[in-house]
């Protein structure tokens, strides 16, 4: 918690009070959601979809990542447009796409451990489907959310015009949308390289699954870590659509990122030391955002 406290103290520097209040709430939701997951695991019953989404959307930490898109990018989305139905629904889609993909890739690992908050298990139980049918259904949900995200994005120029936003505020909206895309693309990048989903990365059900205690990663020549290609590679359709979300729109230019702006980018020791998926994904999301800013 000392590490998180230090991270928070640096996060709020120079940010608007509305951002600080929102970010604090989202951090609280992220941490508290794991209590709900633990209660569900102890209960041992696969929850309803509505119950599941309340827990998993908190555990996903997406709103926190979106907050840090603003912080790392040094911009702030005005509340008037931040809470429009378009951006709220786009945030929801950006939350649900990664968690649905995660559950497809992780169900073979989570089910034997007694984890019940998994979209595949929820759909399979509620709709009385086979495992294969449930996997296809969840994949379809993810694709539907991506299509919704793209459709809502096309509405934003009209929303900004109706609200008479300044050029600076319009740019903030554009960059926020790019941050949501970078989150989805960053998650995809992480899940195709992480040890988390590989067979040798699975922890026996009788052993505690501590994030701080993963199995050792194999090393190749010169001591470099060997990259694992996870089951995420089995869904090329989703991969292609997520990549398409990040294509640059013509005529868009963002300010060049400076060393000051990258102060919050987690260094290598940060992700290696705590092995928290949220922090690992934050690293890849930040990297993706900075690459977009330079190309």
C-alpha positions in Angstrom: 0.0 0.0 0.0 3.0 2.3 0.5 3.7 1.9 -3.2 0.1 2.7 -4.2 0.1 5.7 -1.8 3.3 7.1 -3.5 1.8 6.5 -6.9 -1.4 8.3 -5.9 0.5 11.3 -4.4 2.2 11.8 -7.8 -0.9 11.1 -9.7 -2.9 14.0 -8.3 -0.2 16.6 -8.9 -1.6 19.3 -11.2 -4.9 17.6 -11.8 -8.3 19.2 -11.4 -10.3 18.5 -8.2 -13.0 16.8 -10.3 -10.4 14.4 -11.7 -9.0 13.6 -8.2 -12.5 12.8 -6.8 -13.3 10.6 -9.8 -10.0 8.8 -9.7 -10.3 8.2 -6.0 -13.7 6.7 -6.4 -12.5 4.4 -9.3 -9.5 3.2 -7.3 -11.9 2.3 -4.4 -14.2 0.4 -6.7 -11.3 -1.5 -8.2 -10.0 -2.7 -4.8 -13.4 -3.3 -3.2 -14.6 -5.4 -6.2 -12.2 -8.1 -5.1 -14.1 -8.5 -1.9 -17.2 -9.3 -4.0 -15.3 -11.8 -6.0 -14.1 -13.5 -2.8 -17.6 -13.7 -1.5 -18.8 -15.3 -4.8 -15.9 -17.8 -4.7 -16.8 -18.8 -1.1 -20.5 -19.1 -2.1 -19.5 -21.4 -4.9 -22.4 -20.5 -7.1 -22.1 -19.0 -10.6 -23.8 -15.6 -10.4 -26.4 -14.0 -12.7 -25.0 -11.8 -15.5 -26.1 -8.6 -13.8 -24.4 -9.6 -10.5 -21.3 -10.8 -12.5 -20.9 -7.5 -14.3 -21.1 -5.5 -11.1 -18.1 -7.4 -9.8 -16.1 -7.8 -12.9 -16.4 -4.2 -14.2 -14.9 -3.1 -10.9 -12.1 -5.7 -11.0 -11.3 -4.8 -14.6 -10.0 -1.4 -13.4 -10.9 0.2 -16.8 -12.1 3.5 -15.3 -8.9 3.8 -13.4 -6.9 3.2 -16.6 -9.0 5.8 -18.4 -8.3 8.3 -15.6 -4.6 7.8 -16.1 -5.0 8.3 -19.9 -5.8 11.9 -19.0 -3.1 12.1 -16.3 -0.3 10.6 -18.5 -1.5 12.7 -21.5 -1.8 15.9 -19.5 -5.3 16.7 -20.6 -8.7 16.8 -18.9 -12.1 16.0 -20.5 -14.7 18.6 -19.5 -17.5 17.1 -17.3 -20.2 18.3 -19.7 -19.0 15.9 -22.4 -17.4 13.3 -20.1 -20.8 12.3 -18.9 -22.7 12.3 -22.2 -24.4 9.1 -23.1 -21.9 8.6 -26.0 -18.8 8.7 -23.8 -20.4 6.7 -21.0 -21.4 3.9 -23.3 -18.0 3.9 -25.0 -16.3 3.6 -21.6 -18.6 0.7 -20.9 -17.7 -1.0 -24.1 -14.0 -0.4 -23.4 -14.5 -2.1 -20.1 -16.5 -5.1 -21.3 -14.4 -6.0 -24.4 -11.2 -6.9 -22.5 -13.0 -8.6 -19.6 -15.0 -10.8 -22.0 -11.8 -11.7 -23.9 -10.0 -12.4 -20.7 -12.8 -14.8 -19.6 -12.6 -16.7 -22.9 -8.9 -17.2 -22.5 -8.9 -17.9 -18.7 -11.9 -20.1 -18.1 -9.8 -23.3 -18.5 -7.7 -21.9 -15.6 -10.3 -20.3 -13.4 -13.0 -23.0 -13.3 -10.8 -25.7 -11.6 -9.8 -23.2 -9.0 -13.4 -22.5 -8.0 -13.6 -19.0 -9.6 -17.2 -18.3 -10.6 -17.0 -14.7 -11.8 -16.3 -15.7 -15.5 -18.5 -14.6 -18.4 -18.2 -18.0 -20.1 -19.5 -19.8 -17.0 -22.3 -17.3 -16.4 -23.5 -17.5 -20.0 -23.2 -21.3 -20.0 -25.3 -21.6 -16.8 -28.0 -18.9 -17.7 -28.6 -20.0 -21.2 -28.0 -23.7 -20.7 -25.3 -23.9 -23.4 -22.5 -26.2 -24.0 -19.0 -24.9 -23.4 -18.3 -24.3 -27.1 -21.6 -22.5 -27.5 -20.9 -20.3 -24.5 -17.4 -19.4 -25.8 -19.0 -18.4 -29.2 -21.6 -16.4 -27.4 -19.1 -14.4 -25.3 -17.0 -13.8 -28.3 -20.0 -12.5 -30.1 -20.7 -10.1 -27.2 -17.2 -8.7 -27.4 -17.5 -8.1 -31.2 -20.9 -6.4 -30.6 -19.3 -4.0 -28.1 -16.5 -3.1 -30.5 -19.1 -2.3 -33.2 -21.0 -0.2 -30.7 -17.9 1.7 -29.7 -17.1 2.5 -33.4 -20.7 3.7 -34.0 -20.7 6.0 -31.0 -17.3 7.4 -31.9 -18.8 8.7 -35.2 -21.4 10.6 -33.2 -18.8 12.6 -31.1 -18.1 15.4 -33.6 -21.8 16.3 -33.6 -21.9 16.2 -29.8 -18.8 18.5 -29.6 -20.4 20.9 -32.0 -23.7 21.0 -30.1 -21.9 21.7 -26.9 -19.8 24.4 -28.6 -16.6 22.9 -27.2 -13.3 24.8 -27.7 -10.6 23.4 -29.9 -8.7 22.5 -26.7 -11.7 20.6 -25.3 -12.3 18.8 -28.6 -8.7 17.7 -28.6 -9.2 16.4 -25.1 -12.2 14.3 -26.2 -10.2 13.0 -29.2 -7.3 12.0 -26.9 -9.7 10.4 -24.4 -11.1 8.2 -27.2 -7.6 7.3 -28.3 -6.9 6.3 -24.6 -9.8 3.9 -24.6 -8.6 2.4 -27.9 -5.1 2.2 -26.4 -6.5 0.4 -23.4 -8.2 -2.3 -25.5 -5.1 -2.6 -27.7 -2.8 -2.6 -24.7 -4.8 -5.3 -23.1 -4.6 -7.4 -26.3 -0.9 -6.9 -26.5 -0.5 -8.0 -22.8 -2.7 -11.1 -23.1 -0.8 -12.4 -26.1 2.5 -12.1 -24.3 1.8 -12.8 -20.6 2.6 -16.0 -18.8 -0.8 -15.8 -17.2 -2.7 -17.9 -19.7 -0.1 -20.5 -20.6 -0.4 -24.1 -19.4 2.8 -23.9 -17.4 1.6 -20.7 -15.8 -1.4 -22.5 -14.1 -1.3 -22.9 -10.4 -2.7 -26.2 -9.0 -6.2 -25.6 -7.4 -4.9 -26.8 -4.0 -2.2 -24.0 -4.0 -2.9 -20.3 -3.3 -2.8 -18.2 -6.4 -0.7 -15.3 -5.2 0.1 -12.8 -7.8 3.4 -12.1 -6.1 4.5 -15.7 -6.6 4.3 -16.7 -10.3 6.3 -19.6 -11.7 9.7 -18.7 -13.1 9.8 -17.4 -16.7 12.2 -19.3 -19.0 15.1 -17.4 -20.4 16.8 -17.6 -23.8 20.1 -16.4 -25.0 21.7 -13.6 -23.1 19.2 -14.1 -20.3 16.3 -12.6 -22.2 12.8 -13.7 -21.1 11.1 -16.0 -23.6 7.8 -14.5 -24.8 4.8 -16.8 -24.3 2.1 -16.8 -27.0 -1.1 -17.4 -25.1 -4.5 -18.8 -26.2 -5.4 -15.2 -27.2 -3.8 -16.1 -30.6 -6.8 -18.3 -31.2 -9.1 -15.3 -31.8 -7.7 -13.5 -34.9 -11.0 -11.9 -35.7 -11.1 -10.0 -32.3 -7.4 -9.2 -32.7 -8.0 -7.6 -36.1 -10.9 -5.5 -35.0 -9.1 -4.3 -31.9 -6.1 -3.3 -34.0 -8.4 -1.5 -36.4 -9.7 0.7 -33.5 -6.3 2.2 -33.3 -5.8 3.4 -36.8 -5.0 7.0 -36.9 -7.7 9.3 -38.3 -6.4 11.7 -41.0 -5.7 15.3 -40.0 -5.2 14.4 -36.3 -2.2 15.7 -34.5 -1.4 15.4 -30.8 1.2 17.4 -28.9 4.5 15.5 -28.7 4.9 13.6 -25.4 7.6 15.0 -23.1 9.7 13.4 -20.4 7.6 15.2 -17.9 4.4 13.6 -19.3 5.9 10.1 -19.0 6.7 10.4 -15.2 3.9 8.0 -14.4 4.8 5.3 -16.9 5.6 2.3 -14.7 9.3 1.2 -15.1 10.2 -2.4 -15.7 10.9 -3.2 -12.1 7.5 -1.9 -11.1 5.6 -4.5 -13.2 8.1 -7.3 -12.5 8.0 -6.7 -8.8 4.3 -6.9 -8.1 3.0 -9.0 -11.0 -0.4 -7.3 -11.0 -2.3 -7.5 -14.3 -3.6 -4.0 -13.9 -0.1 -2.5 -13.5 1.3 -4.7 -16.4 -1.6 -3.5 -18.6 -1.0 0.1 -17.5 2.5 -0.3 -18.8 1.4 -1.6 -22.2 -1.5 1.0 -22.4 0.9 3.8 -21.7 3.4 2.5 -24.3 0.6 2.2 -26.9 -0.6 5.8 -26.2 2.9 7.1 -26.6 3.5 5.2 -29.8 0.3 6.7 -31.2 1.4 10.2 -30.2 4.6 9.8 -32.2 3.2 8.3 -35.4 
